[in-house]
Structure formats: C-alpha cells, structure tokens
C-alpha cells in the first residue's frame, strides 16, 4: 500500500464500525489490566519512596513513574494492535504477543516526538527571526504587516497537521507494523494531500465516540445511583433518596467511619467507571484504525 492510497476518498460509513471495539474482550482486558498494574505499581512506588524519603525516595518514585509510563504505552499499543487486527478482519494474536509488539512500538513513538519537537522548534526559530527583522526602523511595520498573517497561517497548518493527522495516523501506522520512516512518510503525504478530509473524518469520529459514551454512561449511571442508594441504606446510612447522597455516603464510609467499607466503595467505583472509560477508549482506538485503513 502506497502512502497516498491510505485515504483515497472520504467515507464516513466505516466509522460506524467503531462500535465493534466494544465487543473485543482481548484488547479490553489488556487495556484494563494495564491500568490496574500501573495503579498498583504507583501505589507501591509511593509507599517505598515515602518510606525512604529524601533524594533516594524521589529517585525511586521517578523510576516507578518511568516504568509506569512504559507499561501504559505498551499496554495501550497492544490494545490498539489487537483492534487493528479486528479492523483488518484478520485472526487476533494473543494478549502477550500484542503487549510485546506494543513494547517495540515505543522507540518509534519516541522518534516521532523528537521529530515533532524539531518541527515546532524550527517554526519558533523562523518566527523569531521574522519578528526580529520586523524591528528594522522604517520598513519594520510594513514587514510585520505582511509577515504576521503568513506565519499565523503556516503555524495553523503545521499544528493542525500534527494534531489531526500526525498523532492520530502515525500511531495506527505503527500498530499495523510499518517502520518509522514509512509511517512518517505516510503522515507527511496525507498532511499534504488529504488534510481537510482527514480532519473531517476525525471530527466525525469524535461525534461517534461521544454518542457511544452517552449510551454507555446513560446505561451505567442510573444503575450506579440506584444500587449505590440501596447499598448505603442497607449498610445503615441515612439517605435522602438521590444518587448524589449515595455517592457522598460511599465516600464517607457507608456506616460512619468504617475505613474498610470506604476503601471498598472507592475501589468499586473506580472499577466500574474504569471499565466504562475503557469501553470508550476501545471505540476511539478502533475508530482511529478505521480512519487510517483504506476504504474497502
């Protein structure tokens, strides 16, 4: 597949397949387990760093934080790789294989961030030079009048390309197995040839994911408020009959000071809404893969 073939036409219909991400248990499990492991890792790191204290504790916490970022990047990339398999209608690999493949994606992402930093630095240098030249007496104001709109338009085009094409398309290109140079070439080609259609597709994807999010939370919140109120009333907390009071009671410890029930309620709430956000993330990643893939 040539880079110019990645998006030959604007078709919004494939974005409807983004909802298929909600039914894929492998990437869902990998993404959720990643966040659980990261939370436990940070908790252990925070405990150990507070026990050591000083520079040693700070350095240890930094090490745990770095490891957590690596795990997040590998786990989310692994989930994206599994969803790419689904988007291409090929047999999905195992979660372990996807996680390991996600680890190998990290150097490519770091290389892309370096390229982005260099592009932004070059844009800033060009702008700074131009504005210093605008300080020349006499012709400076006229030069600034001509230069400023040009620089604003160039900066708008560059930043739009990075935010709406660079990051969203480089990531699935790497997930598909492309090399760094090939993925970067593809992003540049799409930015030059298909910038506006790509932005429209990702805007449409935002709408689709928002609708899916409303469906997910619209189904979850009534059940959460109802059962939270029931749980707190059975556990002996006076309720006023609304969901907000139920949440407040949960945070207050169900029975007026039982730390075990308090932490259980907090963790249960985090689990429930963590699963909901994982579902939304599944749809977003699936949609990004569908925007990246050529229409069939």
Secondary structure, 3 states (H helix, E strand, C coil): CCHHHCCCCCCCHHHHHHHHHHHCHHHHHHHHHHHHHHHHHHHHHHHHHHHHCHHHHHHHHHHHHHHHHHHHHHHHHHHHHHHHHHHCCCCCCCHHHHHHHHHHHHHHHHHHHHHHHHHHHHHHHHHHHHHHHCCCCCCHHHHHHHHHHHHHHHHHHHHHHHHHHHHHHHHHHHHHCCCHHHHHHHHHHHHHHCHHHHHHHHHHHHHHHHHHHHHHHHHHHHHHHHHHHHHHHHCCCCCCCCHHHHHHHHHHHHHHHCHHHHHHHHHHHHHHHHHHHHHHHHHHHHHHHHHHCCCC
